[in-house]
Amino acid sequence: MELYRHNQTAYEAALAMLEETGKATVIHPTGTGKSFFGFQLYVKSKEQRI
């Protein structure tokens, strides 16, 4: 699955924030693909609590 460019940028930032603080929040408007973003996080980080 390939993320939209804006979601890829947010995904990378969220990974960095998770690494640094253990928390991350993504706020995007309705219909911009947040569900795909969340699924990508889940697939890549199954051992973590998402």
Distance bins in CASP14 RR format, pairs under 12 A and 6 or more apart:
PFRMAT RR
TARGET T0000
AUTHOR 0000-0000-0000
RMODE 2
METHOD distances of the structure
MODEL  1
1 7 0 0 0 0 0 1 0 0 0 0 0
1 8 0 0 0 0 0 1 0 0 0 0 0
1 11 0 0 0 0 0 1 0 0 0 0 0
1 33 0 0 0 0 0 1 0 0 0 0 0
1 35 0 0 0 0 0 1 0 0 0 0 0
1 36 1 0 0 1 0 0 0 0 0 0 0
1 37 0 0 0 0 0 1 0 0 0 0 0
1 38 0 0 0 0 0 1 0 0 0 0 0
1 39 1 0 0 1 0 0 0 0 0 0 0
1 40 1 0 0 1 0 0 0 0 0 0 0
1 41 0 0 0 0 0 1 0 0 0 0 0
1 42 0 0 0 0 0 1 0 0 0 0 0
1 43 0 0 0 0 1 0 0 0 0 0 0
1 44 0 0 0 0 0 1 0 0 0 0 0
2 8 0 0 0 0 1 0 0 0 0 0 0
2 11 0 0 0 0 0 1 0 0 0 0 0
2 33 0 0 0 0 0 1 0 0 0 0 0
2 36 0 0 0 0 1 0 0 0 0 0 0
2 37 0 0 0 0 0 1 0 0 0 0 0
2 40 0 0 0 0 1 0 0 0 0 0 0
3 9 0 0 0 0 1 0 0 0 0 0 0
3 10 0 0 0 0 1 0 0 0 0 0 0
3 11 1 0 1 0 0 0 0 0 0 0 0
3 12 0 0 0 0 1 0 0 0 0 0 0
3 14 0 0 0 0 0 1 0 0 0 0 0
3 26 0 0 0 0 0 1 0 0 0 0 0
3 28 0 0 0 0 0 1 0 0 0 0 0
3 32 0 0 0 0 0 1 0 0 0 0 0
3 33 0 0 0 0 1 0 0 0 0 0 0
3 34 0 0 0 0 0 1 0 0 0 0 0
3 35 0 0 0 0 0 1 0 0 0 0 0
3 36 1 0 0 1 0 0 0 0 0 0 0
3 37 1 0 0 1 0 0 0 0 0 0 0
3 38 0 0 0 0 1 0 0 0 0 0 0
3 39 0 0 0 0 1 0 0 0 0 0 0
3 40 1 0 0 1 0 0 0 0 0 0 0
3 41 0 0 0 0 0 1 0 0 0 0 0
3 43 0 0 0 0 0 1 0 0 0 0 0
3 44 0 0 0 0 0 1 0 0 0 0 0
4 10 0 0 0 0 1 0 0 0 0 0 0
4 11 0 0 0 0 1 0 0 0 0 0 0
4 28 0 0 0 0 1 0 0 0 0 0 0
4 31 0 0 0 0 0 1 0 0 0 0 0
4 32 1 0 0 1 0 0 0 0 0 0 0
4 33 1 0 0 1 0 0 0 0 0 0 0
4 34 0 0 0 0 0 1 0 0 0 0 0
4 35 0 0 0 0 0 1 0 0 0 0 0
4 36 1 0 0 1 0 0 0 0 0 0 0
4 37 0 0 0 0 1 0 0 0 0 0 0
4 40 0 0 0 0 0 1 0 0 0 0 0
5 11 0 0 0 0 0 1 0 0 0 0 0
5 12 0 0 0 0 0 1 0 0 0 0 0
5 32 0 0 0 0 0 1 0 0 0 0 0
5 33 0 0 0 0 0 1 0 0 0 0 0
5 37 0 0 0 0 0 1 0 0 0 0 0
6 12 0 0 0 0 0 1 0 0 0 0 0
6 13 0 0 0 0 0 1 0 0 0 0 0
6 26 0 0 0 0 0 1 0 0 0 0 0
6 27 0 0 0 0 0 1 0 0 0 0 0
6 28 1 0 0 1 0 0 0 0 0 0 0
6 29 0 0 0 0 0 1 0 0 0 0 0
6 31 0 0 0 0 0 1 0 0 0 0 0
6 32 1 0 0 1 0 0 0 0 0 0 0
6 33 0 0 0 0 1 0 0 0 0 0 0
6 34 0 0 0 0 0 1 0 0 0 0 0
6 36 0 0 0 0 0 1 0 0 0 0 0
6 37 0 0 0 0 1 0 0 0 0 0 0
7 13 0 0 0 0 0 1 0 0 0 0 0
7 14 0 0 0 0 1 0 0 0 0 0 0
7 26 0 0 0 0 1 0 0 0 0 0 0
7 28 1 0 0 1 0 0 0 0 0 0 0
7 29 0 0 0 0 0 1 0 0 0 0 0
7 31 0 0 0 0 0 1 0 0 0 0 0
7 32 1 0 0 1 0 0 0 0 0 0 0
7 33 1 0 1 0 0 0 0 0 0 0 0
7 34 1 0 0 1 0 0 0 0 0 0 0
7 35 0 0 0 0 0 1 0 0 0 0 0
7 36 1 0 0 1 0 0 0 0 0 0 0
7 37 1 0 1 0 0 0 0 0 0 0 0
7 38 0 0 0 0 1 0 0 0 0 0 0
7 39 0 0 0 0 0 1 0 0 0 0 0
7 40 1 0 0 1 0 0 0 0 0 0 0
7 41 0 0 0 0 0 1 0 0 0 0 0
8 14 0 0 0 0 0 1 0 0 0 0 0
8 15 0 0 0 0 0 1 0 0 0 0 0
8 26 0 0 0 0 0 1 0 0 0 0 0
8 33 0 0 0 0 0 1 0 0 0 0 0
8 36 0 0 0 0 0 1 0 0 0 0 0
8 37 0 0 0 0 1 0 0 0 0 0 0
8 40 0 0 0 0 1 0 0 0 0 0 0
9 15 0 0 0 0 0 1 0 0 0 0 0
9 16 0 0 0 0 0 1 0 0 0 0 0
9 26 0 0 0 0 0 1 0 0 0 0 0
9 28 0 0 0 0 0 1 0 0 0 0 0
9 32 0 0 0 0 0 1 0 0 0 0 0
9 37 0 0 0 0 0 1 0 0 0 0 0
10 16 0 0 0 0 0 1 0 0 0 0 0
10 17 0 0 0 0 0 1 0 0 0 0 0
10 24 0 0 0 0 1 0 0 0 0 0 0
10 25 0 0 0 0 0 1 0 0 0 0 0
10 26 1 0 1 0 0 0 0 0 0 0 0
10 27 0 0 0 0 1 0 0 0 0 0 0
10 28 1 0 0 1 0 0 0 0 0 0 0
10 32 0 0 0 0 1 0 0 0 0 0 0
10 33 0 0 0 0 1 0 0 0 0 0 0
10 34 0 0 0 0 1 0 0 0 0 0 0
10 36 0 0 0 0 0 1 0 0 0 0 0
10 37 1 0 0 1 0 0 0 0 0 0 0
10 38 0 0 0 0 0 1 0 0 0 0 0
10 40 0 0 0 0 0 1 0 0 0 0 0
10 41 0 0 0 0 0 1 0 0 0 0 0
11 17 0 0 0 0 0 1 0 0 0 0 0
11 18 0 0 0 0 0 1 0 0 0 0 0
11 24 0 0 0 0 1 0 0 0 0 0 0
11 26 0 0 0 0 1 0 0 0 0 0 0
11 28 0 0 0 0 0 1 0 0 0 0 0
11 33 0 0 0 0 0 1 0 0 0 0 0
11 34 0 0 0 0 0 1 0 0 0 0 0
11 36 0 0 0 0 1 0 0 0 0 0 0
11 37 1 0 1 0 0 0 0 0 0 0 0
11 38 0 0 0 0 1 0 0 0 0 0 0
11 39 0 0 0 0 0 1 0 0 0 0 0
11 40 1 0 0 1 0 0 0 0 0 0 0
11 41 1 0 0 1 0 0 0 0 0 0 0
11 42 0 0 0 0 0 1 0 0 0 0 0
11 43 0 0 0 0 0 1 0 0 0 0 0
11 44 0 0 0 0 1 0 0 0 0 0 0
11 45 0 0 0 0 0 1 0 0 0 0 0
12 18 0 0 0 0 0 1 0 0 0 0 0
12 19 0 0 0 0 0 1 0 0 0 0 0
12 24 0 0 0 0 0 1 0 0 0 0 0
12 26 0 0 0 0 0 1 0 0 0 0 0
12 37 0 0 0 0 0 1 0 0 0 0 0
12 40 0 0 0 0 0 1 0 0 0 0 0
12 41 0 0 0 0 0 1 0 0 0 0 0
12 44 0 0 0 0 0 1 0 0 0 0 0
13 19 0 0 0 0 0 1 0 0 0 0 0
13 20 0 0 0 0 0 1 0 0 0 0 0
13 21 0 0 0 0 0 1 0 0 0 0 0
13 24 1 0 0 1 0 0 0 0 0 0 0
13 25 0 0 0 0 0 1 0 0 0 0 0
13 26 0 0 0 0 1 0 0 0 0 0 0
13 27 0 0 0 0 0 1 0 0 0 0 0
13 28 0 0 0 0 0 1 0 0 0 0 0
13 37 0 0 0 0 0 1 0 0 0 0 0
13 41 0 0 0 0 0 1 0 0 0 0 0
14 20 0 0 0 0 0 1 0 0 0 0 0
14 21 0 0 0 0 0 1 0 0 0 0 0
14 22 0 0 0 0 0 1 0 0 0 0 0
14 23 0 0 0 0 1 0 0 0 0 0 0
14 24 1 0 1 0 0 0 0 0 0 0 0
14 25 0 0 0 0 1 0 0 0 0 0 0
14 26 1 0 1 0 0 0 0 0 0 0 0
14 27 0 0 0 0 0 1 0 0 0 0 0
14 28 0 0 0 0 0 1 0 0 0 0 0
14 34 0 0 0 0 0 1 0 0 0 0 0
14 37 1 0 0 1 0 0 0 0 0 0 0
14 38 0 0 0 0 1 0 0 0 0 0 0
14 40 0 0 0 0 1 0 0 0 0 0 0
14 41 1 0 0 1 0 0 0 0 0 0 0
14 44 0 0 0 0 0 1 0 0 0 0 0
14 45 0 0 0 0 0 1 0 0 0 0 0
14 48 0 0 0 0 0 1 0 0 0 0 0
14 50 0 0 0 0 0 1 0 0 0 0 0
15 21 0 0 0 0 0 1 0 0 0 0 0
15 22 0 0 0 0 0 1 0 0 0 0 0
15 24 1 0 0 1 0 0 0 0 0 0 0
15 26 0 0 0 0 0 1 0 0 0 0 0
15 37 0 0 0 0 0 1 0 0 0 0 0
15 38 0 0 0 0 0 1 0 0 0 0 0
15 40 0 0 0 0 1 0 0 0 0 0 0
15 41 1 0 0 1 0 0 0 0 0 0 0
15 44 0 0 0 0 1 0 0 0 0 0 0
15 45 0 0 0 0 1 0 0 0 0 0 0
15 48 0 0 0 0 0 1 0 0 0 0 0
15 50 0 0 0 0 0 1 0 0 0 0 0
16 22 0 0 0 0 0 1 0 0 0 0 0
16 23 0 0 0 0 0 1 0 0 0 0 0
16 24 0 0 0 0 1 0 0 0 0 0 0
17 23 1 0 0 1 0 0 0 0 0 0 0
17 24 1 0 1 0 0 0 0 0 0 0 0
17 25 0 0 0 0 1 0 0 0 0 0 0
17 26 0 0 0 0 1 0 0 0 0 0 0
17 41 0 0 0 0 0 1 0 0 0 0 0
18 24 1 0 1 0 0 0 0 0 0 0 0
18 25 0 0 0 0 0 1 0 0 0 0 0
18 26 0 0 0 0 0 1 0 0 0 0 0
18 38 0 0 0 0 0 1 0 0 0 0 0
18 41 0 0 0 0 1 0 0 0 0 0 0
18 44 0 0 0 0 0 1 0 0 0 0 0
18 45 1 0 0 1 0 0 0 0 0 0 0
18 48 1 0 0 1 0 0 0 0 0 0 0
18 49 0 0 0 0 0 1 0 0 0 0 0
18 50 0 0 0 0 1 0 0 0 0 0 0
19 45 0 0 0 0 0 1 0 0 0 0 0
19 48 0 0 0 0 0 1 0 0 0 0 0
22 45 0 0 0 0 0 1 0 0 0 0 0
22 48 0 0 0 0 1 0 0 0 0 0 0
22 49 0 0 0 0 1 0 0 0 0 0 0
22 50 0 0 0 0 0 1 0 0 0 0 0
23 48 0 0 0 0 0 1 0 0 0 0 0
23 49 0 0 0 0 0 1 0 0 0 0 0
23 50 0 0 0 0 0 1 0 0 0 0 0
24 37 0 0 0 0 0 1 0 0 0 0 0
24 38 0 0 0 0 0 1 0 0 0 0 0
24 41 0 0 0 0 1 0 0 0 0 0 0
24 45 0 0 0 0 0 1 0 0 0 0 0
24 48 0 0 0 0 0 1 0 0 0 0 0
24 49 0 0 0 0 0 1 0 0 0 0 0
24 50 0 0 0 0 1 0 0 0 0 0 0
25 34 0 0 0 0 0 1 0 0 0 0 0
25 37 0 0 0 0 0 1 0 0 0 0 0
25 38 0 0 0 0 0 1 0 0 0 0 0
26 32 0 0 0 0 1 0 0 0 0 0 0
26 33 0 0 0 0 1 0 0 0 0 0 0
26 34 1 0 0 1 0 0 0 0 0 0 0
26 35 0 0 0 0 0 1 0 0 0 0 0
26 36 0 0 0 0 0 1 0 0 0 0 0
26 37 1 0 0 1 0 0 0 0 0 0 0
26 38 0 0 0 0 1 0 0 0 0 0 0
26 40 0 0 0 0 0 1 0 0 0 0 0
26 41 0 0 0 0 1 0 0 0 0 0 0
26 50 0 0 0 0 0 1 0 0 0 0 0
27 34 0 0 0 0 1 0 0 0 0 0 0
27 37 0 0 0 0 0 1 0 0 0 0 0
28 34 1 0 1 0 0 0 0 0 0 0 0
28 35 0 0 0 0 0 1 0 0 0 0 0
28 36 0 0 0 0 0 1 0 0 0 0 0
28 37 1 0 0 1 0 0 0 0 0 0 0
28 38 0 0 0 0 0 1 0 0 0 0 0
31 37 0 0 0 0 0 1 0 0 0 0 0
33 39 0 0 0 0 1 0 0 0 0 0 0
33 40 0 0 0 0 0 1 0 0 0 0 0
34 40 0 0 0 0 0 1 0 0 0 0 0
34 41 0 0 0 0 0 1 0 0 0 0 0
35 41 0 0 0 0 0 1 0 0 0 0 0
35 42 0 0 0 0 0 1 0 0 0 0 0
36 42 0 0 0 0 0 1 0 0 0 0 0
36 43 0 0 0 0 0 1 0 0 0 0 0
37 43 0 0 0 0 0 1 0 0 0 0 0
37 44 0 0 0 0 0 1 0 0 0 0 0
37 50 0 0 0 0 0 1 0 0 0 0 0
38 44 0 0 0 0 1 0 0 0 0 0 0
38 45 0 0 0 0 1 0 0 0 0 0 0
38 50 1 0 0 1 0 0 0 0 0 0 0
39 45 0 0 0 0 0 1 0 0 0 0 0
39 46 0 0 0 0 0 1 0 0 0 0 0
39 50 0 0 0 0 1 0 0 0 0 0 0
40 46 0 0 0 0 0 1 0 0 0 0 0
40 50 0 0 0 0 0 1 0 0 0 0 0
41 48 0 0 0 0 1 0 0 0 0 0 0
41 49 0 0 0 0 0 1 0 0 0 0 0
41 50 1 0 1 0 0 0 0 0 0 0 0
42 48 0 0 0 0 1 0 0 0 0 0 0
42 49 0 0 0 0 0 1 0 0 0 0 0
42 50 1 0 1 0 0 0 0 0 0 0 0
43 50 0 0 0 0 1 0 0 0 0 0 0
44 50 0 0 0 0 1 0 0 0 0 0 0
END
